[in-house]
């Protein structure tokens, strides 16, 4: 029997009702984006509908794609393409299939042995096959099409007078679903196929793509000559093959002129592509790649999966890096010059994208709500690299930072807030930006699992997971099962509360010591919202008790209620109590401990983290005995960098001006400490208590000026320049203007200078910002300048400035580069001016892709909301 | 445990105040996570102020939100137990001095190895056995019997992969047990059957009841080989799982009567709850035969009911061969015994290779009259025994399949009947199959639906006593059957049964979750079934659709409205309802309406003289549609769907919730 539903299987994907991604989005954006108090995300009371995204049905299994792309002129954003897609009918006869094909011009579709017809609505290419393709049989569908300056996916940077000498360049960006702007595909991560890219480009340009370079040779391209003639132009053809299946969004193409250096070894080629002239810098910047590959191979017990590992520094990159299979792309500034080598380090980004080659590329999230299986692991890969390179303290510091990021952001509760994993979203990229963010929360979850299971079992489980799921797509339960099988533990509760529920616990720990009974009685309360949608979290919380009269005590009570009490035998009163000193649980702590005990913990805590936490607590106290300890720690070169930096911050927070001033001369050995001292001075001089202290201000002014001019570290110089702005030290305006003229690593000095100038609100600040917001500036500097325009054009600006700023921002909404374009939309919204609504509306209407329109729409809605609230 | 932690060295004892239910450690606590490993969940629902036990959350409440325990804020749910050891085999020896006294001396030997962490202690489930001694690899060790557990000090540290053998000696008085664990059924003077004039003993292990007669790790996730050795009065027979490997004379009993030692072995691993024993006096009728050669299928009939047994169970080999073909997986076990059990609390129990049935079943007289029950328990030999639910929240993976297999056999039986009668076999099979499904659907729609959050969904950990899961309103039997039916309708027979076979093949001899099941069915079909399971397995209830047709010329405008409760806990279902117009020529024109909102409206063209319009006549959606059929001329409802065949000659069997297992 063939049920009626299945007769039309092939056309199902075209039916909007079954194509989840489409259904949820347009009509229910509001419900999907945020919920009013008491309402559930995604649920629409009026229709009774819960808008969620699920993977689409697949009638065909796409097995191989061969894409030939010809670019006649690198300065004209047009290309001619021929796609051959080989696919197999999975379970049902297929007479109609659909491919995502956005914006391109389709000229012909055919398939061998079958009558083929097609329709293309600018979004979806529908192909009819006659006779239908029987289950298990294969077909190769060929599509001829033309690209004309794609709106997304293929980022074309032509030569420009604004950037003299910079060669034209193409790079692609597929995540989340933008590769379908340059080739028709099933643009969803639940598909995996082998790919082949054959690119013919003008002679002299270099091509990179996924996998191995199979062939490279000379060719010719016919280009239009005078009077309808054609002339032949010298070209080169590069033929890459990716022989292991990967997801469509990971397909990559880069065309440009580069210095290429190989940082690999005999077993694996690791070419790094950087702008001409930067080869030597690249060698040093990427020097640790091989060591990272070896570490990850060992940790994941899986050889690096791909034919090579290329890293490409490209122009106009929207994010930090993109883990295209075997061909990672990186942002413009991802190469470090000699001057900045001391205080700049790209290993974080390099290890993140490299980790993705296993997690994301070899195992791929089945749907975007599962993105933490890519991003959490990639983030955690960096933690592993720090641990390997710098030791366990650096690992712990990194984990603390991730914990703090999550705990500060992920405070919501169901049903009004998103869990880290949630099928309720409008655009797929929203999954990457939740308060329960898949990067730090995902990494924190992996760290917690490592603590819960122990190193051997945790890594063993991860290795099993990779082994079982490699070259496949993954869902969280697959990871859970692998870890459960290895450990014997049930981890459903763990994954349910940390991944499927929003929010994080707040744990209040207090105790009473009973000397008669020699018992320490603890009360532990969970203070976050608790109700049927948000039951109490359940976890074991390690607590270390420093004993004054006997051996130290470590307990690990299992907590599962709003309030739990338990007792510990202790011969004398505790010297201090360190809650979760080894970071087992992602929870906020409220520890009722007096400053004297915090001080003891800061001196004597069982772990570095527990000491750092105590130092932070001292920062919030005015226990006078702590100053001496903090000052000594900050300037003691034998102490851990992290502890020293935290000690400086604590002193600044406490308002210990004398101590921080003392550090200017006594703590000079490390740039991190100098930076903390510099920022600490700014904090002090800006504090409510001390802002009228003329002597302090004068000292800080002198110090900042000196550091801005001559510190060895670029980061310290930048911090000083920014401080000048923060404190409004107009006497150093000259230094700020100088900073704006300086080219430096990542253009950071200029960005610091612009920020300071904007803070000083000089008469020409708006003009300067507008000048640097234009093409010709560094891509990120443009973004910063644009943001500052928005701030300068804010509600307290005079009408003329405001108008000038808004006009400049409105013009930037159509700039070619995406980062400044989105920054302009954000900045317009920041102004909160009613006039920006029309600009954003126009940009939304002009947008050539729904995800672009959504960016503008969301900013417009932000302004509208702000205005409505204002009234 | 965190081996990396620099702090472990300092682990000391905690005296839990709030965690007082936890037994103190036997010996200075080893690294084992004593507090964390306790499921403790079951204690989270506290007795009511009047001291009575609260309703099991599996049953839900009529009003309110029972998802958490108000006092603690803790979610009311049961998680699987952590597995600390992998148990490889268990040998259980029972010495019954006197069949007239429900007491025995027991001894059980487990071989086990720690899964991931070194262990110096072992905790087993044990409710009732009075433990007199424990030996580990031959050496006596200390132990602490708890209310429901037995904690054993292994006297050494056992490393993962290292095998250890634990032998427990105990006595058991099971005179109070009724249907749970080991039941002693008193002789009934003057009973018709001699079998009933003597005592009978039988075991019932599901859900977690076998730990009432032998200490074990009583979790469906565990899998081990087992041996049962019983020494008892020689006038009795002993039946158990697997193969009888020895039957020998043993020491006489207290009264000097001869005794026999029976030794059964189940050589393939199965879950602890499937271990069984039956001791009684039966007539053994072999019903195996040509339909499925090579497999012994003894029926342990009450004496005097041999004829009935050979009639009622005659279909056993036929059904078994049919399932082997349908599931593409040979019958997994050494034999297939069906044992008539007196004082049996349930209808049937699918102990591996030794199904127990209530003795009344064996008293039936008509051939094929209990095929439903026979098919149900037999299907469990694959679904439940070969592939076992990992936790009780997934029990539908056992029960739905067993119940669905009843419909599969009914379908097949009708096909064979039609062939014999010279009728259209496909039509007859389909009609009978749909009749069965329709019956299940109707039985469900008659009852109040399960709604969230008051009641848990088909797959839910909201239970305390696993026995309650079998009886909950979003029922693993009836709703489970319809879920499988919907899946088959959506996937088509070919893909559905190919996926079924792959599912069995991939997960044979292991424990499964609903996700494992979904993954296989998605892999085979290419369909995305996450939403399907989301709304049918993880959301309770069913759809109710009110159909309002309005005749408008040669068109009919049909308004469809989901009338079940809809709110954020119970969003509207995604429904695809086929609307079937029967033309005067008898052909059917199908239009499908798909909607996931409260309301949808569709317009259907009605050809001249069309006779009827049916909405989803094949029940492809778990939706109570009213009316299911109407007259296209007037829009008036037909009272009942067209009868698909004459009434079945046998009495209808409503899905026996909580009765058959």
Interface residues (C-beta under 8 A of the other chain):
Chain A: X1 X2 X3 X4 X5 X6 X8 X15 X17 X18 X20 X23 X39 X40 X43 X47 X48 X49 X50 X52 X54 X55 X56 X57 X58 X59 X60 X61 X90 X91 X92 X190 X367 X415 X450 X451 X452 X453 X454 X455 X456 X457 X460 X475 X477 X481 X486 X487 X488 X489 X490 X492 X493 X519 X521 X526 X530 X531 X532 X533 X535 X536 X538 X540 X542 X544 X551 X552 X553 X554 X555 X556 X557 X558 X560 X561 X562 X563 X564 X565 X566 X567 X568 X569 X581 X582 X584 X606 X607
Chain B: X1 X2 X3 X4 X5 X6 X7 X8 X10 X11 X12 X13 X14 X15 X16 X17 X18 X19 X33 X35 X36 X38 X40 X44 X65 X67 X68 X71 X72 X73 X74 X75 X79 X80 X81 X82 X83 X84 X85 X86 X115 X116 X117 X430 X453 X461 X489 X490 X491 X492 X493 X494 X495 X498 X513 X515 X524 X525 X526 X527 X528 X530 X531 X534 X562 X566 X567 X568 X571 X572 X576 X578 X590 X592 X594 X595 X596 X597 X598 X599 X618 X620
